[in-house]
Amino acid sequence: MKRVLIAPTLLDAQLAVDALSSLGIVTHIFNANAAGALGEVPFMQAQPEVWVDDDAQEARARGIGRLAQRTAARRKNLRPLR
């Protein structure tokens, strides 16, 4: 099992997991509920992490995870039309 992504939010982690799962890559999210422990544990240890089961899928999953993060970042910067 390999960690392929540390996400800024649980939503970002879930988007990456959804993208990976749609390609048949088995994933897990760790620290999904750790946000409630902020202040008790260091910030970097409370961020959601995406892990893949198959070590051979690590490189592919990292690339897809980065693409999912960039897409999410672009969506956050979009402003609604008025």
SULURZI-V631180 format. One record per backbone hydrogen bond with DSSP energy under -1.0 kcal/mol. CO is the residue of the C=O (numbers start at 0). NH is the residue of the N-H. If there is no record, write none. Layout:
co->[CO	CO]
nh->[NH	NH]
This chain:
co->[1	4	8	9	10	11	12	13	14	15	16	17	19	19	20	25	27	29	30	33	34	36	36	40	41	42	47	48	49	49	50	51	53	54	56	57	58	59	60	61	62	63	64	65	66	67	68	69	70	71	72]
nh->[51	49	12	13	14	15	16	17	18	19	20	21	22	24	23	52	50	48	33	36	37	39	40	38	44	45	6	29	3	4	27	1	56	57	60	61	62	63	64	65	66	67	68	69	70	71	72	73	74	75	76]
